[in-house]
Amino acid sequence: MADLTVEQITDPKQQHIKADVFPLMLRASYSAHMAAVLDWAAANSQTLQTQLARHGAIMLRGFGLTDSDDFDALVRALGVTNFTYAESLSNAVRRNRTERVFTANEAPPSVSIYLHHEMAQTPVYPSRLMFFCEQAAESGGATPICRSDVLLSQLRQRCPAFVAACETLGVRYSQSMPAEDDLNSGQGRSWRSTLSVANRQQAELRLTKLGYQWVWQTADALRVTTPVLPAVRTTKTGVKVFFNQLIAAYRGWQDVRNESEKSIFFGDGSAIDVDAMATAIALADELTFDIPWQSGDVAVLDNFLVMHGRRTFSGERRVLASLIA
């Protein structure tokens, strides 16, 4: 069995950030043997993590993965620590395929999922994300990604008072969760599933431990408000990032239970300036790279450096995810 040959490839829409490209794109020679792919992943795990810290995102093409079992095997070969969906406070409805692999989001194709850091609206979040395109959409369905450190730098120049408020006041998020999963919403995960509880009493105990405020609503819905969370973080390497879910909440937390404009506010309860949010959204859109999915592709994202989302699409699209602690 021949060793896998992997080469760096380019895309005309790749970005250049200092001396690095965003994202880094690697292509493997086709191999019918998953064993060769897994051996390569195990041998290059540390190198990939070093590259990820530099580039923020890595796209892998041509590695011959076909289904969730292949993806699960690749994740395991990398030797990373699993961050389970069940234990997370993610507000997205997802379905587990394996212990480590689940659907990225069950929201309908017409629903846009806007740029965000995974679970930044909660006190617990993964450090890295992996996505696998089991089947590319007929049209649309790209995963937009954006370097959060670059966004923060530009936003600081355009809206210094807003960035200062984000740094000093932090942010709070408020949302209503249904009693049962709502597949029509990108934020439709039930409070029972989100909190891993069976009843109201258990929910209140969990929320108390998390430092949340809450109120019960009609139809057994539960509205929760987070404690103050940072909107700007400093990575282990000393880089400041716009680590939050402000754009996603402001643009997309809209369904039969939620209104986007009531979902976010500063830590002291004051309103977030709409003009500053418009600037943040415009800058992020300019800095976005759309991952051009082909069936079999894998993407690895540093959750501290890179925001991601989902474009609307037509046809069947199956993108799976795995989270890394």
Secondary structure as UniProt FT lines:
FT   STRAND          6..9
FT   TURN            12..13
FT   STRAND          15..17
FT   TURN            18..19
FT   STRAND          20..22
FT   STRAND          24..28
FT   HELIX           34..55
FT   STRAND          57..61
FT   HELIX           68..77
FT   TURN            78..79
FT   TURN            86..87
FT   STRAND          102..103
FT   TURN            109..110
FT   STRAND          113..116
FT   TURN            118..121
FT   STRAND          128..135
FT   STRAND          139..140
FT   STRAND          143..147
FT   HELIX           148..158
FT   HELIX           160..169
FT   STRAND          171..177
FT   TURN            183..184
FT   TURN            186..187
FT   HELIX           191..195
FT   HELIX           200..210
FT   STRAND          213..216
FT   HELIX           218..220
FT   STRAND          222..225
FT   STRAND          233..234
FT   TURN            236..237
FT   STRAND          240..241
FT   HELIX           246..252
FT   HELIX           260..262
FT   STRAND          264..266
FT   TURN            267..268
FT   HELIX           274..286
FT   STRAND          289..291
FT   TURN            295..296
FT   STRAND          298..302
FT   TURN            303..305
FT   STRAND          306..310
FT   STRAND          313..314
FT   STRAND          318..324
//
